[in-house]
Amino acid sequence: MQKCAQEGRSYALVCALVAWATYVLVGVAARPTRGRWALYGGTMPLASLLHEFAVLALVAHGVTLFASRVPRPLLRAWALTADTHRPLHA
């Protein structure tokens, strides 16, 4: 039982970070500011570091923005922010 509890904690933190990043992204779409982009750009890499599948949420965010037909500058800003997820050695 202890092992299950230990493994579950990291998933809960990743889920919380992805939910927070999604919330911040909705706020950015409504009113883009550098501070909100910085918060989003810090939250998603942290979630991705904790679990590699969190990167799929980043993809989902991009698809959602594209499907929502947000203005091009907002999509471009998201792409620049998402580009921070590239591995350093690539």
N, C-alpha and C positions, 0 to 999 in steps of 0.2 A: 504494500500500500504506500509506503514511503517513496518508493521509486516513481510511482504514478504521480504523486503529489509534486515531486521535484520536476518532473518533465512537464507537467501542466502549467507551472508558473511561467516559463518562458513563452509558451503559446499565448497565455493571457496577456503578457506584456506586449507581444507583437501585435495581437489583435487590438489592444488599446492604442498603440502607436498608429496603426493603419487607420483606425476609426478617427483618431485625432487629426491625422493628415488629411483625411477625406473631408472632415469638418472645416479645416483650414482652407482647403481647395475650394470649397463652396463659397467661403467668405472672400477668397481671392477673385473668384469669378464675378462676384457681386461688386466688389470694390478692391481692385488690385493696388497693392502697395508693396514697396520693397521689403518691409518688415514681415508681411504675410508670406511673401515668396521665400524669404530667408527661413521662416518657421517651417514651411512646407519642405524646403530643401534640406533642412536639418532633421526633420522627423522621419521622412521616408528612408534615407540612408541608414539611420539608426535601426529602424524596423528591419531593413534588409540585412544588416549585420547580425541581428539576433536570429533571423531565419531567412534562408534564401528564397523561400516561396513568397515572401512579402514583396518581391520584385514584381510579381504578377499583379499586385494592386496598383503598382505604378503604370503598368500597361493598361489596366482597366481604367485608370484615371484619364490616360491619354485618349483611349477609345471613346470614353464618355464625353470628354471635351470636344473631340472631333464630331461625334454624332449630334451633339447639342448645337453645333454650328456657332461656336463662340467666335468673336472677332479674331482675325489673324494675329494681331499683336499679342493677344492673350495666349493663343496656341503657341506662338513663337516663344513667349516667356516661359511657358510650361516646358517646352522642348529644351530650352537652355537650362532650366532648373533640373530637369530629369537627366540631362547629360552629366551631371555631377555623379551619377551612379556608375560611370564607367570604371572598370578596374584600373588601378594606377599603373600596372605593368603592361597594359595593352598598347 
